[in-house]
Amino acid sequence: MSARAAWSRGDPKQLESVARHVPRDHLLGEYPPYWRLSLRLRGPASVAQAEELDAEAARMLARHEGSAIGEMLRRDWLLNLGRRGEWQQFDAQLARYPRRDDAQINCLAWSAPSPRTPPTPVELEQVRSEEHTSELQSRVDISYAVFCLKKK
């Protein structure tokens, strides 16, 4: 639990300190590697670091395809790719992302410079509904979705 808390706080040093005590064969043993990569995906990266992150994310996704860790990682990677403007890779990963109700991912997809199909009224309504009803979305996520919808 303290490893997850370190990840939630964005504290890579504390995460490393605690995570090294979690055995790989433990029920939750795959989470610390995900949390490490997730923290790295949140931050800025040089071109060389970005290529390394992309390769690492692809390897980890190959191991966790279809799992909860895989879905969370793909979301983190999509956010990273969108921030970096890597739209070709973003599109490839978006096609494999099972959630279509993710406001941040949808906002990135809809605001990308490459030609795309505009959001349907149903998709827009899903985001608007999330703004009012989702207890899982943080206030920042909701504000971001509203900003993106107003931009359109």
Secondary structure, DSSP 8 states (H G I E B T S, - for coil): -HHHHHHHHT-HHHHHHHHTTS-TTSTTTTHHHHHHHHHHHHS---HHHHHHHHHHHHHHHHHHTTSHHHHHHHHHHHHHHHHHT-HHHHHHHHTT---S--HHHHHHHHH-SS------HHHHHHHHHHHHH-SSS-HHHHHHHHHHHHH-
